[in-house]
Amino acid sequence: MIGIKHLEAFKTIVEEKSFTRAAEKLYQTQPALSKQIKVLEEFFAAELLLREEREIVMTEAGEILYQEAEIILNKLELVKDKINEIKGLTKGRVLLGSSSLPGEYLVPSLIAGFTRDYPAVEIKLTISDTKQVLAALKKGVVQIAFLGAFYQEQNCIIQPYMEDELILIVPPEGRVYEEWEQVNIENFIMREYGSGTRKIVEKFLESRGQSLNKINIKELGSTRAIINGVAAGLGISVVSRWAAKDALALGKIKEGMLNKKGIKRVIYAAILKEHGLSYAARAFWLHIWKNRNIGK
């Protein structure tokens, strides 16, 4: 019969991509881990892991098990949090998910403030694009999510949290535009599909008669990479003023719009409707609203 230790072993091996590193992390021997994986494979009558060159990779069956194991283990931790709450303990765990911009520039400061009041609470932050964060929230993999764009989700409570501004950035010697309609979008660098920033920029430009879908724009996987690309003369882009602040101050890039005409947007905070938050997660949820400054 399989148990929690089997799922934990499998999940750790997948994430470490190595039996050796997983054994060190779990303080077990490699033969013990191999035995637990064998029990799982016999139970499901399917091969779960393959050794390819120097890495461990999942089979199709393994991918299914990994997704479900993550949900099961996280739900067990939530149950533990609720039991701790009944026992009056101050410890617990908060699982946060965030899109790139708030995850890099906003959420760390919220975590720092929270841990001063709740030093025993474990906090895990996962950063991905907005669509992936929402998917993780709906599966219960994260308890609280921060999103760079609004999506209509029936089972989620998604509330405006903080204002942000997206600005056009160009190389130091690049052209400065008077109006957005003049911007040469064929020279654009953008995040990948699924990014909240990209969704907002596409909608904004379409309202002004321009469409990024009609051109082959350059895609880079992070805001920092985009800023460095603009600084190197790769093209122009639209990024958060928060993210561009240091590069602007150093003169690596400059604002590309006269009178600093930016695109206003909102960062959202979200939780699931049907699942009550654990004590620790509820405390974090209350903490972030005490530190909210939307519209200020």
Secondary structure, 3 states (H helix, E strand, C coil): CCCHHHHHHHHHHHHHCCHHHHHHHHCCCHHHHHHHHHHHHHHHCCCCEEEECCEEEECHHHHHHHHHHHHHHHHHHHHHHHHHHHCCCCCEEEEEEECHHHHHHCHHHHHHHHHHHCCCEEEEEEECCHHHHHHHHHHCCCCEEEECCCCCCCCEEEEEEEEEEEEEEECCCCCCECCHHHCCHHHEEECCCCCHHHHHHHHHHHCCCCCHHHCCCEECCCHHHHHHHHHCCCCEEEEEHHHHHHHHHCCCCEECEHHHCCEEEEEEEEEECCCCCCHHHHHHHHHHHHCCCCCC
